[in-house]
Amino acid sequence: MPSFMVKSRWSDQTQQGGGGGSGEDRVRELVTTKAMVQGSIGEQSGLDPLGIDPATLGYYTEGTRLDGRATIDYSLYGNEKGVLGITHADGSVGINPEAFADDAVLRAVVAHEDVHVGQIMSGNFWYNGSAGRNAALAVNEVQGYRQSVASILQSYADRPELAGYLDGQLEGLANNLEKLQGTPYFRQVTTWPYNYNLASSDQCPPTACYAK
């Protein structure tokens, strides 16, 4: 397994059992140095500008549909909605550097986005041009949130400090289920076995959504 997070003072502190603030604080410190090191380190050596070991992301995506599709997306850092991952219509995935602050959280983000890549590959991704696009998006998200909740629960029993992240995922699940009330999809996603299939009119056509 690659060294977790960064080749920097953070990983040194981790190896030595040192403190130095929360994971979020340390990520914030690293992100603010991006401009200073991008030219001198990132472009010349091919390493990530913040010192995040590229093998770290590769380790967590290996064997998933994100393998070879995911990159660290610095534009997501500090976003108001707290988005830690995003899947694009071409199947590429961006991971917020803040997700690297915790092993279990990074696994959950990968699990969530893996669902969305699978939806694209199977032709079941929501289509922005359809009349039912809001409900279709909610169906996609319900499936994704259920997967990230299942992932984080694997670590939660031994790590109660993950409660905040778990609560956020459950809230995301609840919000999207609420959006589906009164639509034909609601019964599909709330009755076991769950059915996440979208109507053909709500599915993104392969000319617009495709996984390379």
C-alpha positions as CSV (number, residue, x, y, z in Angstrom):
1,M,0.0,0.0,0.0
2,P,1.4,3.4,-0.9
3,S,2.1,5.9,1.9
4,F,-1.2,7.7,2.6
5,M,-1.9,11.3,1.6
6,V,1.3,13.3,1.0
7,K,5.0,13.3,0.7
8,S,5.4,16.2,3.0
9,R,5.4,17.3,6.6
10,W,2.0,15.6,7.0
11,S,3.2,12.2,6.2
12,D,6.3,12.8,8.4
13,Q,4.0,13.6,11.3
14,T,1.9,10.5,10.5
15,Q,4.9,8.3,10.6
16,Q,6.2,9.9,13.8
17,G,2.8,9.9,15.5
18,G,2.9,13.7,15.6
19,G,0.0,16.1,15.7
20,G,-0.2,19.4,13.9
21,G,-3.9,20.1,13.5
22,S,-6.8,18.4,11.9
23,G,-6.6,16.6,8.5
24,E,-8.7,19.5,7.0
25,D,-6.2,22.0,8.3
26,R,-3.3,20.2,6.8
27,V,-4.9,19.8,3.4
28,R,-5.8,23.5,3.5
29,E,-2.1,24.3,4.2
30,L,-1.0,22.1,1.3
31,V,-3.5,23.6,-1.1
32,T,-2.4,27.1,-0.4
33,T,1.2,26.1,-1.5
34,K,0.0,24.8,-4.9
35,A,0.9,27.9,-6.8
36,M,4.4,28.1,-5.3
37,V,5.4,24.5,-6.1
38,Q,3.4,23.7,-9.2
39,G,6.1,25.0,-11.6
40,S,9.2,24.0,-9.8
41,I,8.0,20.5,-8.7
42,G,4.8,19.4,-10.4
43,E,5.7,20.2,-14.0
44,Q,9.3,19.2,-13.9
45,S,9.0,15.9,-12.0
46,G,5.5,14.8,-12.9
47,L,4.6,14.6,-9.2
48,D,1.3,16.0,-8.0
49,P,1.9,19.7,-7.2
50,L,0.9,19.3,-3.5
51,G,3.0,16.2,-3.0
52,I,0.0,13.9,-2.9
53,D,1.4,10.6,-4.1
54,P,-0.4,9.7,-7.4
55,A,-0.1,6.1,-6.4
56,T,-2.4,6.8,-3.4
57,L,-5.4,7.5,-5.6
58,G,-4.4,4.6,-7.9
59,Y,-4.3,2.3,-4.9
60,Y,-7.9,3.2,-3.9
61,T,-9.3,3.1,-7.5
62,E,-7.6,-0.1,-8.5
63,G,-10.1,-2.8,-9.4
64,T,-12.9,-0.3,-9.6
65,R,-14.5,1.5,-12.6
66,L,-12.5,4.6,-11.6
67,D,-9.2,2.9,-12.4
68,G,-7.5,5.1,-15.0
69,R,-10.4,7.6,-15.0
70,A,-10.0,9.5,-11.8
71,T,-7.7,12.5,-11.1
72,I,-7.3,14.9,-8.2
73,D,-9.5,17.9,-9.0
74,Y,-8.3,21.0,-7.2
75,S,-11.2,23.1,-8.4
76,L,-13.4,21.2,-6.0
77,Y,-11.4,22.2,-3.0
78,G,-13.3,24.4,-0.5
79,N,-16.6,24.3,-2.5
80,E,-19.6,25.4,-0.5
81,K,-21.6,22.2,-1.0
82,G,-18.8,20.0,0.3
83,V,-18.6,17.9,-2.9
84,L,-15.8,15.5,-2.6
85,G,-16.1,13.8,-6.0
86,I,-17.7,14.5,-9.4
87,T,-18.4,12.2,-12.3
88,H,-18.5,13.8,-15.8
89,A,-20.5,12.6,-18.8
90,D,-17.4,11.2,-20.5
91,G,-16.8,8.9,-17.5
92,S,-13.9,10.9,-16.1
93,V,-13.9,11.5,-12.3
94,G,-12.5,14.3,-10.2
95,I,-11.7,13.7,-6.6
96,N,-11.5,16.7,-4.2
97,P,-8.1,16.7,-2.4
98,E,-10.0,17.1,0.9
99,A,-11.1,13.5,0.4
100,F,-7.6,12.4,1.1
101,A,-7.8,13.6,4.7
102,D,-9.3,10.2,5.8
103,D,-8.9,6.7,4.5
104,A,-12.5,5.7,5.0
105,V,-13.9,8.8,3.5
106,L,-11.7,8.4,0.4
107,R,-13.0,4.8,0.0
108,A,-16.6,6.0,0.3
109,V,-16.1,8.8,-2.3
110,V,-14.6,6.2,-4.7
111,A,-17.5,3.9,-4.0
112,H,-20.0,6.6,-4.7
113,E,-18.4,7.8,-8.0
114,D,-17.9,4.2,-9.1
115,V,-21.7,3.9,-9.1
116,H,-22.0,6.9,-11.4
117,V,-19.4,5.6,-13.9
118,G,-21.3,2.3,-13.9
119,Q,-24.5,4.2,-14.7
120,I,-22.9,5.8,-17.7
121,M,-21.4,2.5,-18.9
122,S,-24.8,0.8,-18.7
123,G,-26.7,3.7,-20.3
124,N,-28.6,4.5,-17.1
125,F,-27.2,8.0,-16.4
126,W,-29.5,10.9,-16.1
127,Y,-30.0,13.2,-19.2
128,N,-30.0,16.9,-18.7
129,G,-32.2,17.3,-21.8
130,S,-35.1,15.2,-20.6
131,A,-38.3,16.5,-19.0
132,G,-37.7,14.2,-16.0
133,R,-34.1,15.1,-15.5
134,N,-34.5,16.2,-11.9
135,A,-36.1,12.9,-10.9
136,A,-33.6,10.9,-13.0
137,L,-30.7,12.7,-11.3
138,A,-32.2,11.9,-7.9
139,V,-32.5,8.2,-8.8
140,N,-28.8,8.1,-9.8
141,E,-27.9,9.9,-6.5
142,V,-30.0,7.6,-4.3
143,Q,-28.0,4.6,-5.7
144,G,-24.7,6.5,-5.2
145,Y,-25.4,7.6,-1.7
146,R,-26.5,4.1,-0.7
147,Q,-23.2,2.8,-1.8
148,S,-21.2,5.4,0.0
149,V,-23.2,4.8,3.2
150,A,-22.5,1.1,2.9
151,S,-18.8,1.9,2.5
152,I,-18.5,4.2,5.5
153,L,-20.4,1.8,7.7
154,Q,-17.6,-0.8,7.3
155,S,-15.4,1.5,9.3
156,Y,-17.9,3.3,11.5
157,A,-18.1,0.8,14.3
158,D,-14.5,1.3,15.1
159,R,-14.3,5.0,14.3
160,P,-17.2,7.0,15.8
161,E,-15.5,10.2,14.6
162,L,-16.8,9.4,11.2
163,A,-20.3,10.2,12.4
164,G,-20.3,13.7,10.8
165,Y,-19.5,12.3,7.4
166,L,-22.0,9.4,7.7
167,D,-24.7,11.9,8.7
168,G,-23.9,13.9,5.6
169,Q,-24.3,10.9,3.4
170,L,-27.5,9.9,5.0
171,E,-28.8,13.4,4.6
172,G,-27.9,13.3,0.9
173,L,-29.8,10.1,0.6
174,A,-32.8,11.4,2.4
175,N,-32.9,14.6,0.3
176,N,-32.9,12.7,-3.0
177,L,-35.5,10.3,-1.8
178,E,-37.7,13.3,-0.9
179,K,-37.2,14.7,-4.4
180,L,-38.7,11.5,-5.8
181,Q,-41.9,11.6,-3.8
182,G,-44.9,11.8,-6.1
183,T,-42.9,10.4,-9.1
184,P,-43.1,6.9,-10.6
185,Y,-39.5,6.4,-9.4
186,F,-40.3,6.6,-5.7
187,R,-41.7,3.1,-5.4
188,Q,-38.8,1.7,-7.4
189,V,-36.1,2.9,-5.1
190,T,-37.9,2.4,-1.8
191,T,-39.2,-1.2,-2.4
192,W,-36.9,-4.1,-2.1
193,P,-35.4,-5.2,-4.4
194,Y,-34.5,-1.7,-5.4
195,N,-34.8,-0.8,-9.0
196,Y,-32.7,2.1,-10.3
197,N,-33.6,1.8,-14.0
198,L,-34.5,5.1,-15.6
199,A,-37.2,5.5,-18.3
200,S,-35.5,5.5,-21.7
201,S,-36.6,9.1,-22.2
202,D,-34.6,10.1,-19.1
203,Q,-31.4,8.2,-20.0
204,C,-28.5,10.1,-21.4
205,P,-27.9,9.1,-25.1
206,P,-24.5,7.5,-25.8
207,T,-23.6,10.5,-28.0
208,A,-23.7,12.7,-24.9
209,C,-22.7,10.3,-22.1
210,Y,-20.1,7.7,-22.6
211,A,-17.3,6.1,-20.7
212,K,-14.1,6.1,-22.7
